[in-house]
Structure formats: structure tokens, C-alpha cells
Amino acid sequence: MADNKEFEKEKLISPIGRYRGEFTPEHLAFNANLQEFASRVSLLCGLETGGKIPPEDAYKEIKRLWNQLKESKKALLDQQQERPELPPDE
């Protein structure tokens, strides 16, 4: 029962939308990373606006998250490898 409540709380705090773009495993993984970035930036903005963290800390954390997202893009999208063609069904 506790696991279900934690799952529901996580869905409320960090909702993840369905992916509707061209499907590849790389696109799906990058989309998840992008949504996580957006969720965390939103949370940081709320904390800074509410006076819970100083602007400099919010900026540094957003910059760190941005660099992680850039690395994710490089690894997942910029260097996509050719996929081997499957043999035709016989």
C-alpha cells in the first residue's frame, strides 16, 4: 500500500507525458530526460520564488541540469548509429 502512495505522489510531483514523436529507443530516452529536466527546473524556480533557496543556488543547479541534458543529447541523438536492417520474413 505504501508503494502505491509513493508512486501516486511521484506522479503528482513529476508527471511524465506520453511520447508521441518518431519512436526510437534514443528518442524515448531523451524525451524522458527532457521531461525530467523541465520538472526539476520548475521545482527549482518555485523554491527560488518562494525564498527557500537563493537565486545563485537555483542558477547553479539549473546550469548543472542543463549540462546533463546536453550530454544526454550528445549521447542519444547526435551520434545515432545506423541500425542493421532485419532480414525479410520468409
C-alpha positions as CSV (number, residue, x, y, z in Angstrom):
1,M,0.0,0.0,0.0
2,A,2.8,2.4,0.9
3,D,4.4,1.8,-2.6
4,N,1.2,2.8,-4.3
5,K,1.0,6.1,-2.3
6,E,4.7,6.9,-3.1
7,F,4.0,6.2,-6.8
8,E,1.0,8.5,-6.8
9,K,3.0,11.2,-5.0
10,E,5.8,10.9,-7.6
11,K,3.3,11.1,-10.5
12,L,1.9,14.3,-8.9
13,I,5.3,15.9,-8.4
14,S,6.9,14.8,-11.6
15,P,4.3,13.9,-14.2
16,I,5.6,12.2,-17.3
17,G,3.6,12.7,-20.5
18,R,3.3,10.2,-23.3
19,Y,5.8,10.3,-26.1
20,R,4.2,10.9,-29.4
21,G,7.1,11.6,-31.7
22,E,9.0,9.3,-34.1
23,F,9.8,6.2,-32.0
24,T,13.3,5.1,-31.5
25,P,14.8,4.0,-28.1
26,E,17.1,7.0,-28.2
27,H,14.2,9.5,-28.8
28,L,12.2,7.9,-26.0
29,A,15.2,8.1,-23.6
30,F,15.9,11.7,-24.5
31,N,12.3,12.6,-24.1
32,A,12.3,11.2,-20.6
33,N,15.4,13.1,-19.8
34,L,13.9,16.3,-21.2
35,Q,10.8,15.9,-19.1
36,E,12.8,15.3,-16.0
37,F,14.9,18.4,-16.7
38,A,11.7,20.5,-17.2
39,S,10.2,19.1,-14.0
40,R,13.3,19.9,-11.9
41,V,13.7,23.4,-13.4
42,S,10.1,24.1,-12.5
43,L,10.6,22.9,-8.9
44,L,13.8,25.0,-8.6
45,C,12.0,28.1,-9.9
46,G,9.3,27.6,-7.3
47,L,11.8,27.1,-4.5
48,E,13.7,30.3,-5.5
49,T,10.5,32.3,-5.9
50,G,9.3,31.2,-2.5
51,G,12.6,32.2,-0.9
52,K,13.6,28.7,0.0
53,I,16.8,28.8,-2.0
54,P,18.9,31.7,-3.1
55,P,18.9,32.7,-6.8
56,E,22.6,31.8,-7.2
57,D,21.9,28.2,-6.0
58,A,19.0,27.9,-8.3
59,Y,21.0,29.2,-11.2
60,K,23.9,26.8,-10.5
61,E,21.6,23.8,-10.2
62,I,19.8,24.7,-13.4
63,K,23.1,25.1,-15.2
64,R,24.2,21.7,-13.9
65,L,20.9,20.1,-15.1
66,W,21.3,21.8,-18.5
67,N,24.8,20.4,-18.9
68,Q,23.4,16.9,-18.1
69,L,20.7,17.4,-20.7
70,K,23.3,18.5,-23.3
71,E,25.4,15.3,-22.6
72,S,22.2,13.2,-22.9
73,K,21.5,14.8,-26.3
74,K,25.1,14.1,-27.5
75,A,24.9,10.5,-26.4
76,L,21.4,9.7,-27.6
77,L,20.7,11.9,-30.6
78,D,23.9,13.4,-32.1
79,Q,25.6,10.0,-32.5
80,Q,22.8,7.8,-33.6
81,Q,24.3,4.7,-35.2
82,E,22.9,3.0,-38.2
83,R,20.6,0.3,-37.3
84,P,21.0,-3.0,-39.1
85,E,18.1,-4.0,-41.4
86,L,16.2,-7.0,-40.3
87,P,16.0,-9.9,-42.8
88,P,12.7,-10.1,-44.7
89,D,10.1,-12.6,-43.4
90,E,10.0,-15.7,-45.3
